[in-house]
Amino acid sequence: MVDLDKARAARSEPAEPATDRPPAPAEDREPKQTTTPDVPKPDEKDPVLVDRPAPVSSGPGLLDRVRDSKRQDVCPGWMKSRAEFTDAAAWLAGHVGHTLAFHTVRSPLYAARLVGRSPAGAARVIGGRMRWVADIESEPLRQAAARAENAEEYLKLTRQRDRRVRWRGTVAAVSFPLLLALTLYLVFGAPVWLQLALLATAVCWCGVLGAPADKPLSSRAVIKPEVQKLTSDMVVKAMASIGIGQIASAVAKGLDGIKFVAPITREGPGWRADIDLPLGVTVGDVADRRARLASGLRRPLGCVWPEADPNEHEGRLILWVGDRDLSKTGIVKWQLASARRHDVFKRVPFGLDPRGRAQSVPLIQHNVLVGSQPGQGKTASVRVLACGAALDPTVELWLHENKGTGDLDSLACVSHRFVSGIDDESIKYAADSLKLLREEVMRRAAAIKKLPRDVCPDKRITREIANKRSLKLWPLLAVFDECQNLFAHSVYGKQAGEDAEFIIKLGRALGVILVLATQRPDKDSLPTGISGNVSIRFCLRVAGQVENDMILGTSAYKNGVRATAFRPEIDAGNGYLAGAAPLPVVVRTAYLDDPATNAIAQRALALRKAEGTLSGFALGEESETAAGPSYDLIADIAAVVPATEERVWNERIAARLAELRPEVYAGWKGENVTSALKPYGIKTTGVAGTTDEGARTTRRGIVRADLSKKIAERDENPGAA
């Protein structure tokens, strides 16, 4: 405390000593420094001011703010998109054509109405002229003056009425003979065409004047929905009512709780509002209260879609409010429904978002996971993707529908492998397919590795490589519908899950695409190694947060991407599509019924026949029951490694397998055999041997006894193979 008092005393100015001299004049005194205190000497213990506070920046200048501002597009989005512009032009042409046709068909009825109403219209014209001559319109004023017993006002109005009647009567008396003469001329002297034209004009004019107020002449060709325009006041009131404290408090105090960064504009079949939310409020907070926001706007839930702007900060909200509920927009027509063919290396049309914008899904270098509760449109979504791949004749289709209802039967005619059923035999067939796909991934990896850099610089499948049939590196799309029946199977499920995870991780760049659909997304029926590695996700209606995040990814529910908000059955076909765009987007999928799917399959069949790409099941190379693959790796190795050969190198096994089945094992090396045997639990070890040149060395190989043991286990328990 003593040091502190000394410091305070040192900062205060010293008192002047007393003197007998008079004070100096005011103009001679030095100005007293009151803003900057005396700096103490360094040897004192007082604190020394080292750095002065930096001046507060006023922010970027005007030029910087203008340079960083966002320019709006000159042309609206629908004009820059060829598909949307074509759709808009087609809709406008159809609307105009419908209106013209509608009124043309009813034109005789309109003519009859005009003729029937013309007498009433003529009576109104004559009565109106007579009322004008008699100055009937001023009668209420005179009656009011009489009731008020205002004699002076009444006499004034009466004299005014008399003058008007005399003047108007004179005009009528003079014009009547002229009008009569003109009428007689038109009736007896004018050409017939002029008479008919004037008669039609008079009838139409009188018919229009004679129409009752509640019965218009024409009927409505199009009934427009009465949708209220979205305004800033509506948005502010609705946002203040959804239960976010920062917004409600700012609005109540009259502050800028919500800032509109652009005017509310028309976008597609609805209105768009770009909003900056208050500090600390995110788009996810608003999306979490979508139902309350819809209530505040007095719109159906399917009309209100809040979403984030990927190009701005987390508080920038794009609020789109549609004219109609998304679930009531009807069936979405697939863009490729009438197409002759499609290139799978391009995106596959998938559906429409709430704004009517087309949404598509990339398949090459991706895997797809579709999930929902039963009856929400899961299989229909898978069918769209499968049909898109079928229209590319280079794609090899493996379809597994493990529900047994035949939803994919129409595409069996173009499938290399196909099964439909929920029995153990069908499940085994699907599990065998995953084993084959795993082997195919390893074969493709070895084949890609051998390709020259100028042919395959990125070590991944391209359109040019896929077109070279000799390389056998065409795209392969494998669909596993109701895959929970496979992965949760007590016998085949564990190995199938491991194979699927292996394929998803490595097959992406090799042209092997998995499309998995499930109605029970949990850790048992959908292993986390699968759900965590797929890149394209489509989630329709699910029951809770766990299922939502299993399909859409961790924290999706927390970030406001909630497929739980979709209504059962009402919103069937609506879902969140993630991975195909920067942010998840709501999509209403296109719908293909069985006749439409069959028509597409027949076009795909004709394409494959013309280009010679039919194979497997489509050529009848597999039985109708699809009992399983036509070869067995373990059996094939046992066939090429005799029981007398106790140890053998893997590279020699690969060479012998290639001789046994060149269509399957061509290009295999020793490492391919090593990887292929891992799922069967057969380990490789160092095996001493002699090369073809006679040199002794040790290389990777297997022990024949391990192979025999595995074969004996399979014979005792066939399901454990």
N, C-alpha and C positions, 0 to 999 in steps of 0.2 A: 504493500500500500504506500510506503514511503517513496519508493522509486516511481510509482505511478503518479504521485502528487508532484514530484520533481519534474517529471516529463511534461505534465500538464502546465506547470509554472513556466518551464522553458519555452513552451509553444506560445505563451501569452506575451504580449508586447511589454517592454520595460517602461515603467513610469518615468516621466521627465522630471529632472531635479527642480526643486523650487528656485526661483530667481526673482530679483526685483525689477528686471527689465520688463517693459510692456510687451504684450504679445505681438508677434509680427503680423503684418497685414495678411488678410486671407489670400490675396493673390501671390504673396511671397512664400506661403507655406507649401511644402512638398505634399503631394497627394498621399493620403494614408493608404497603405497596402492592406487590403482586407481579404483578398482572394487567395494569395499565396503565402503560407506561413513561413517563418524563418526556418531554414534548415539547420539543425543542430550540428555541432562539430563532430568529426569522426571519433574523437576520443571519448565522447559522451556515450552513455548507455542507451540513449533513446533510439528507437527504430529509425532506419534511414529509408526513404522512398527511393527505390531503384528504378522501376519501370512505371511510366505513366500509363494510365488506361488508354487503350487504342480507341480511336473514334469509332462510333457505331456506324456500320455500313448501312446505307439506305437501300441496299438491294441492287439488282441488275438495272441497268439503264433502260431507257425506252427502246433503243435499238436492239439491245439484247432480248428484251421481252418480245419484240416483234419478230426477231429472228427465230426464237424458240417457240413461237406460237404454232398451233396446229392448223394447217390449211384444210378446209373442207373440200371434198371431191367436187369437181366441176360437174360431172355427170353422176346421177344417182347410181347406186349399186346395181339396180335391176337393168339399167341400160348398158353397163359394162359386162354383164354376164349374158352371154349369147343365149343360154337356155332360158334364163328368166325373161329376157327381152322377147324371145320367141313365144314363151308362154303368155306374156302380157299382151303381145300383138294378137295372138290367137284368141285370147279371151275377149279382147275388144272387138275383133271381127265377129266372133260368135255372138257377142252381146248385141251389136248393131244388126246383124242378120236376123237374130231371133226377134228383136223389136219390130223390124220391118215386116217379117213374115207374120208375126202376131197381129199387127194392125191391118195388114193386107187381107188376111182371111176374114177379119171382122168388118171390113169396109162396107159391105152391103148392110150390115146391122147399123153402122154409124149413119149411113144415108137414110135408112128408114127412120131412125131416131130424129134426124134433122127435119124430115118431111112431117113427121108426127108432131113435132114441137113448133113448127113454123107458124101455125095459126095463133098459138099463145104468144109467140114472139111478135107477130104482126099486131096483135091486140095491145101488147105492151108498148109498141112504138106509137100507135095511134093514141092510146090513152095518155102516154107521156107528152105528146104534142098538145093534146087538149088541156092537160093539167098546166102545161107551160103557158098556154094562152090565157087560162083563167087565173094564173098566178096562185095556184093552190099551195105552193111551197111556203107562202107567207101567212097562211091561215092560222097555224099554231101561235104565231106572234100576236095576231089580232085577238085571238081567243084569250091569251094570257093577259093582255092589257084590259080586256073586258072583265075578266074575273077579278083583276086587281082594282077595278073601278077607276082606272086611270083614263079619264075622258080625253085629256089632251093627247096622250100617246096613242090612244085608239083612233082618234080622228086623223092624226098625222099618218098612221099606217094605212088607214082607209083611203085617204087622198093619194097616197103613194101607189096603192093597189089599183085605184081607178086609172091613174096615168099609165101604169104598166099594161093593164088590160086593153086600153085604147090603142097603145102603140103596138102591142103584140097582135091584137085583132087586125089591125091594118096590114101588118106584115103577112099574116096568114091569108087575108083576103086577096092580097096581091099575088102571093106565091101559089095559091091554089089553082087559078086558071093556068099558070105556066106549068105547074106540075101535071095538071090534067092533060094539057096539050102534049107534053113530053110522053106521058103514058100512052095516049092514043097513037102517037107516032110509032112508039116502040111496039105497040100491039099490031098495028095495021101496016106500017110502012117500013120498019127496020128489017134487015136480013134475018133469015131464020137462025143462023149461027149466033148472031148478036142477041136475038130474043132468048135463045136457050141459055146463053152464057149469063145474061142478066137475070133470067128466071132462077138459074141455079145459084147465082150469087145471093139473090134476094131470099131464096129458101134457106140457104146456109146461114145467112145473117140472122134471119128471123128464128131459125132453129136454135142457133147458139143463144140468142136473147131469151128464148122461151124455155131454156133448160132449167129444171129445178136446182136449187143450191146444193141439195144432198144427193143429186144423181148426175154425175159428170157424163159427158158425151162418150168418152172412150174408157176402156178398161185398162188396168195397169198390166203391162207386159212383164214387169219385174217388180216383185215386192221387196223393197229395200228394208233391211233391218234398221230399227230405230236405235242407233248407238250414239250415246252422248260423247261429244268431243272431249278429249283429255286436256285438262288445263292445269296450270301450275298450282292454283288454289286447291284443286282436288288432290293433287299429289302431296302437297304440304300437309293438308288435313289428314290424309290417309297415313302418311309416314309418322305423324305425331301420335297416331292411335295404335301403333303396333307394339308399344311397350318398351321402346328403347329410351332410357332416361335422358341421354344427351340430346336426342332429337326433340323429345317432348319439352324439356326444359328450355331449349333455345327458342322453340316456336312460341312457348308461353310468354317468354320475356321479349318477344318481338325481334330477336336477333336473327342473324343469318345462319340458322341451323341447317338449312338445305340451300345449296347454291346450284342454280341451273346454268351449266357451262355452255349450253346451246339451246336455241328455241325448241320447244316440243314440235316435232315434225311427224308427218305421215310416212310410215315405212311398211310397205307391204300391206297386208290386211289388218293394220293396227297403227298404234301411235308409239313413238319412241321419245323417251326423256333421258337426257344425259345429266347426271346429278353428281355433285361433290357432297359426300356425307360429312357430318361433323367430325372433328378430330377424335380419333379413337374408335370410330364406328367403321366396321368393315362390311363388305358386300355379303359375306357369310352371315353376319348378324341379321341382315334384312331377309336373306333367303331362308333363314331359319323361321321367320315369321311370315312366310308367303301367304298362308291362309288368312292371317289377320290383315295383311295388306290388301288382299282381294276383298275382304269384307269392308275395309275402309274405302276402297274405290267403288264398291257396290257392283263388282263384276264377278262372274263365275271363276272358280279357281283355275280352270284350264285356260283362262284368258290372260293371266298375270304371270309374267316371267322375268324376274330380276336376275341379272347376271353381271359379271365383272368385265371390265375392259382390259384385255391383256396388254395393251400398250400404255396403260396409265397406272397410277398408284392403287393401293388396295382399297381406298375409299371412293373410287370412281364407280358409280353404279349406272348401268344401262337398264332402264326399266322399260320393258316392251309390254304394251297392253293391247291384246288382240280384240277384234270385233266379235269373234266367235270362239267358243270353247274348242280347244285343239281336238278333243275327242269327238266333236261333232262335225269335223271337216270332211268326213267321209273316207272312203278307201283311197289311198295314195296309189296312183298309177306308176308302175315301175318304168323307168326311162328306157330300159332295154327289152321291154315286153315284145316289141315288134322288130328288134334289131336282128340282123342276119348273123353277126359275129361280134366278138369283143376281144380286146387285148387285155389279158389279166395283169400285165405289167402297168396298166393304167388303173386308176381307182374304179371300184365297182359302185355304181349308184345304189344307195341304200334307203333313202327316204327324204323327208322334208322336216325342217325345224319349224317352230311355231310361227316364224315370220314368212314361211313359204319358200325359204331358200333350200336348194338341193344340197343334200349331204351324201358323201360317198366314203368308202372304206378302202384303204390300200391293203392288198393281200401279200404281195411280194415283200419278203424280208420282215414279215409280221406273223404273229399268231393271234387268234381271236378267241375270246372267252365270252359266252352269252349266258346270262343267268336270270332267273325269275321264278316266281311261284307258278304252279300249274295254271294253264289257260290264259296266260298274259301275252302270248304271241312269240314265244321263244323259238319254236320250231319254224314258224313262218319267217322269222328273221334269218335263221340258218338256211332256209330254202332259197332266199334271195341271193345269199352269198354263193351257194352251190350252183345256182343257175348262171350267175355271172361268170364263174369259172368254167362252167360247161360250154359256154359260147366261145371259148378259146380252144380250138381243136388240139393245141399242144399240151393242154393240161391233163394230167392223169388223175382221175377221181377215185378216191377210196371212201365209200359211204357206209357208215355204221349207224343204224337207227335202232338203238337198244331200248325202244319202247314197245315195238311190235305192232304199231297201228298202221304202218305202211305210208307214213307221211312223205317219204322220199322214194317211193317205189317208181314214180315216173322217171326218175333219173337213173334207174338201174341199167337201162339200155346203153348208157355211155360210161359206165363205171368199170374200172379195172378190178376192184374188189367191192363187194356189196353184201350186206346182211341186214335183215330186219327181224328182230325178235328179242325177247327178254330171257329166254331159257339159257341154261348153262352152255349149251352148244354154241349159241350165238355170242354169248359173252366171251367164250374161249376164242371164237373167230376174231373178235375185236382185239383181244389181248395178243393173239398171234400177229395181227396186223401191226401192232406197236413194236413187236419184236422185229418184224421185217423192216419197218420204217427205221428202226435203230440201225440195223445192218445197212440199209440203204444210205443213211446219213454218213456212215463210215466209208462206204464205197465212194460216195460223191466227194467226200473230203479228200480221199486219195486221188480221185480223178481231177479235181480242181487244182490240186498241188502240182500235177504234171503239166498243166496247161501253160503255154508260154505267156510271159508278162504282157506282150502286146495284144494277146487274145483275151486275157482275163487279168487286167492290172489290179483290180480291187479284190480279187479272190472271192468273187460272189457271182451268182447266176445273173446273166443279162438276157435281153431279148435275142441278141445275136447268138449267144451260146445255146439258148433253149431251142432255136431253130435248127441247130445242127444235130439231127437225130442220131448220128453215129456216136456222139458223146454220151447219150442217154442222161442228159442233165436238164430235161424239160421240167416245168413246174409240176409239183405233186401236192394236191390238196386232199387232206384226209379229214373227214367230218365224223365226229363222235357225238351223236345226239343222245341225251340222257346219259351222259358219261358217268353219273354217280352210280349207276347200276354196274358199271365196269370197275371203277376205282374202289368201291365199297365191297366188292365180291370177296368172299372169305378165302377163295383159292387163288384167283388170278389178279386180285386187286392190287396187292403190294407191288408185284413185278410190273404190272401195267403202269402204275404211277411212276415208278423209277424210269421206265422206258419213255414215257411221255415227257418227263422232266428233262431227260437227256436230249430228246428230239427238239424240244422248245429252246433249249440253250444253244444247241449247235446247228440245228437244221435251218435256222432263219436265213442265213446267207447262202444256203445250198439249194434253195428252191423248194424245201419241204415245209408245208404250211399245215398247221393243226387248227381246226375249228372245233372247239369244245362247247357243248351246251349242257347246262345242268339246272335242275329245279331244287337242288338241295346243296347249297354252297356251304359246307362245313369242312373241318379239317380231315374228317374221315372219308367223305365222298369226293372232296376236291383237295388233294394234298397242297400244302402251302408252297412247295417247290414249283408247282404248276401255276397257281394263282399269282404268285409273286413275280413271275417272269414273262407272262404274256404282255404284249404291247398294245393290243386293241381290246377294249372291254365295252360290252353293251349290257346294261342292267335295266331290265324292266321292273315291274312291281315286285318288291321283296318285303319280308315281314318286319325286319329290324335292322339295327345298326351293324351287328356282326355280319349278317348276310350282305348288307350293302357294301361294307368295306372289303369283304372277301372277293367281291366281283370288281368293284371300282378302285380298290387300292386303299391302303392305310390312310386314315385321316380324311377320307372323302366325305364321310358323314359330318365330321367336325367342320369342314370347309363349306358346308351348305349344299353339297351334291348328294341329294337324298332321294333315292328311288322309292323310299317308303311313302313319299307324298303322293304317288300315283294311286288312283282309286281302283279297287278291284273291279275287273270286267269293264268298267266305264272307260278306263284309260288303257285298255288292252292294245298293244302295239306301240305304246309310248314308252320311251326309255332314255336313259342317259348314255350317250356315246362318248367314251374317253379314249384318247390316244390318236384319234384320226384328225384332231384339230388342236390348236394350242390350249384350249380349255374345254372341259366337258360341255356338251351341248345336248339339249333335249331333242330327240328325233322321233318322228312318227314314221315307222317303217312302211315301205311299200308292201303291198299284199299280192301274193300270187296264189290263186286257188288251184285245184288239181288240173282242170282243163288247161289253164294258162301254163302251168308247169310242164304238162305233157307236150304242149305245142313247142315250148322252148327246147325240151329234150329231143323232139324229133328234128328240129333244125340243127341241134348240136350233133345228133347222130349222122345226119347227112354230111355235115362238115367233116366229121371224123372218117366217114367212109371215103369221101373224096380225097382226103389227105393220107389215108392209110394209118391212122393213129388209134384205131380200136384195138383193145387188148383185154386179156383176162376175162372177167365175168361177162363183159359185153359180147365176147366171141364164144361164150359157152365153154370156156376152158376150166370153169369150176362148176361143181354140182349145184343144183338148185338150193340145197340145204346149206351150202357154204360151210362144210364141216371143218375146214381148216386149210392151211397152206399145202401146196403140193410137194414140199420138201421140208426136211428137218435138219438143222445144222448139226446136232449131236449125232443123228443117224448117218449123215453124210461123212462126218469126220471118222466115225467108227468104220465106215465102208472103205475109207482110203488109208486107214491105219490098222494093219492087221494085228491080231492078238499077240503074235510072236515078236512084234516090235515094241519093246518095253518103253523106250523113250524116243521122241521124235521132235525135230525142230519145227517151229511154227511156220517158217518160210516154206518148208517142204509140204506141210499140210496145205498151205495156201495154193501152191502150185498144183497139187493133186486135186484140190477142190475145183480149181479153174478147169481142169481137164474133165472132171465129173459133170459139172454144170457151168459151162462157160457163160450162159445167159444170166447167171446169178453171181458167180464168184470171179468173173473176169476182172483183172486188175488188182486182186487182193494181194497184200503183202503179209509178212509175218505179224506186223503190228495190228492189222485188221483182225487176224485170228485171235490175238491176245485180247483185244477189246470185245470181240463177239462172245468170248467164253466167260467173261466176267459175270454177266447176269446169271449164268448157270452154276456159278460157284466153283468152276474149275480153274485152279491157279496155274500160272506158268512159272517156270523156274529155269535155272541154268542147266543146260543139257550138253554133255560132252559128246562130240561126234567127229566124223571125218567129212570134209568137203569133197566135192566131185573131183577136185584136183589132188586129193589124197592128204591134205593138210589137216592136222588135228587142231580143234578149236572148241570153244564153248559158246553156245548161243541159246536164245530163249526158246523153250519148248514145253511139252507136256509129258506127263507120265501116263502111260496107257492104262494103268490100274485105276487112276482117278476117273478116267473116262468110263471104264467098265462099271465102276461104283455108281456113277451118275445114271447110267443106263439101267442098272438094277433097281435103283430107287424109283425111277420112272415106271418101271414095269410093276412094282409093288403098289405105287400110288400115282396113277396117271394124272390126277388133278394137280399134283405138285410139280409138274414139268415146267 
